[in-house]
């Protein structure tokens, strides 16, 4: 039995969060942001299936090209005529160097061809992961002005001060939604990497998890301050 994240369950969770935000803060930017996250999550099912599916046509083409390269090298070796007398040391070294260079070039070409599929899938995964990273930063921007001091400390506002329109309860719910959205962003990012064995993609997902965890910790400090006020 394979254990992994279920795209359907994650999409369902994002849908519920979007509904909760829309019902409580229908005109907020956080609501629009969650709609965008839902769109990315809904595309996860199809994209994950593509990442898990082998590219048969590409593999066949790569196999044919590699066989052609190896066959050409072997054919070239078969056409080599050994001299009747022993070659001089200099000639032997030149012949050996040319052979080694040919083997290295063929090996490099084969490695490049064999990793094409991984690089194609990596590019697809990283494109979405970068989009999710941007979403996480936008969530952080939305919560920046949600400061508990605006509620707990009385004072005169300036012209540039953020509007104090939320109650303590509403601000707490808003910050909770931000934390939940950050958590879901990291889970959606993990979806795009669980079907690809690539260290670069996995590192990018780990970075997303570290980013969302750090941002969530900062928001939780505000929630604690709000509850203790």
N, C-alpha and C positions, 0 to 999 in steps of 0.2 A: 504493500500500500504506500503510495507516494504522498508525502505530507507537504502541503504548500498553501499559499494564499489563494483563496477563491475569489476570482474577479466579481462574480455575481454578488457575493456577500458584501464586498467592499462598495460596489456600486449602490447596493441597497442602503448601506450605512450613510453614504454621502447624500443620497436622496432624502433620507430622514433628517439629516442635519440641515440640508437646504430648506426643507419644509419648516423646520423649527425656526430658522433664522428669518424666513419670509413671513412667518406668522407674527413674530415679535418685532422685527426690524425690517419691514417690507421695503423701505426707501433707502436703506443703508448700502454703502459700497461693499460691505461684507457679504450681503445677499448676492450681489452681482458676481463677486469673486467666487462664491460657492457654486454658482451656476457654471462658471468656467471650469472649476474643479470637477464638477459632475460630468461635463462634456469630455474631459480628459479621461476620467475613470470609465465612462461608458465605452470609450474606444479601446480600453485595455483588453477586453475579451478577444476582439479580433486581432489586435496587435500581438498579444501573447501567443495566440494560435499560430500566427505567422512566424514568430521567433522560434517556436518549438518545432515547426515543420521543416524538414530538410529541403534544401533547394536542389532538387534532383537534376534539373537541366544544367545548372551551374556545375554540379559535381561531375556529371558526365563530360561536359566540355573540358573541365580541368583535367580529368583523367586522360582524355584523348591528347591534350596538349602535352602532358607530362610523358606519356608513352612516346609521343613523337620526338620530344627532346632527348629522351634516353635512347630511343632507337637511332636517332641521328648521330649521337655520340658513339654508340657501339658500332654503327656503320663506318664512321670516320676512323675508329680504331682498326677495323678490319681492312681498311685500305692502306694502312701504314705498312711499308716494306722495310723489314730490318736490314741493315747494311751487312755486307759479307764480312767486313772486318769490324772489330770492336771500335765504337766511336771514342773520340777523345773525351776527356773529362768535361771540358767546356760544352761540347755538343750534347753530352748526356744530361748535364745540368739544365741546359736550355730546353731539351725535350721533356724532362721531368717537370720543369716549371710550367711549361705550356699545358701539360696534362693536368697538373694540380689546379691551375687556373680554370680550366674547362670544367673540372669536377665541381669547383667552388661555385662557378657561375650557374651551372645547372642546378646545384643544390639550393642556391639562393632563389632562382626562378621557381623551383618546385615549392619552396617554402612560401613564397609570395602567392602562388596560385592556390595552395592548400588553405591559406588563411583568408582568402577573399570572402568566403561565406561568413566567417566570424566577423570580419570588419564591416560587412554590409549590415549584419544584425546589430553590431555595436553602434553603428551610426544611427539606426532607427531608435534604439533604446536611449542613447545619449540625447537625441533631439527632444524626446519627451521629458527626460530627467532634467534637462536644462530649463524647460518650460515650468516644471514643478518647482525648481529652485527659485525661479522668478516669482511664482505664486506665493511661496513661503515668505519672501521678502516683502511682498505687497501686504500680506496679512500682518506682518510686523509694522508696516507703515500705518495701517488702519488702527492698531491698538496704541500707537505712540501717544496720542492726545487723550487717551482714556486713563487719566491720572486720578487715583483715589483722593489726592489732596484737593481736587476741585470740589469734592463733596464734603470732606471732613474738615477742611480749613476754610473759613470765611475770609473774604477779601474782595477788593474792588478789581474788576476786570479791566484790561486795557483794550484798545481797539483790535489788537492782534491776538487776544486771548481766545482759546477755543471755547465754543458755546457750552454752557453747563445745562444741558437739556435732559440728561439721564438721572434717574434716581439711583440710589445705592444698589437696589436689586437689579435694575436694568444694566448697570455697568458690570455687575458681577456676571450676569448672564452673557453679556457681550464678550467679556474676557474668556469665559468658559468656552464659548463658541470658537474663539480664536485658537484656543489650545486644542480643541477637538479637530479643527480643520488642519492644523499643523501635523497632528498625528496621522490623519488620513492622507495628507500629502506624502508623508514618508512611506505609508503602506502602498499607495498607488505607484510610487517610484520603485518599490521592491517588486511589484508585479512585472514590471518591464525588464527585470534582470534575472528573475528566477528561472527562466527558460533558456538562458544563454550563459555558457561557461566561458566568461571573459573577465579577466581581472580588472580591466579598465572600467567596464560597465559596473562591476561589483563595487569598485572603489568609489565611483560616482554616486551610487546608491548609499553607500556608507556615509559619504559626505553630506548627502541630503538628510540622513537620519541624525547625524551630529548637529547639523544646522537647525533642524526643527526641534530637537531636544533642547538646544541652548536657548532658542527663542521661547519655547514653552516654559522653561525654567524662569525666564525673566517675567513672563506674564503671570506665572503662579505667585511670584513675589508681590505683584500688585493685588492679586486676589486675596492673599493672606493679609496684606495691609488693610484691604477693604473690609474683611471680616473682623479684624481686630479693632477697627476704628470705633 
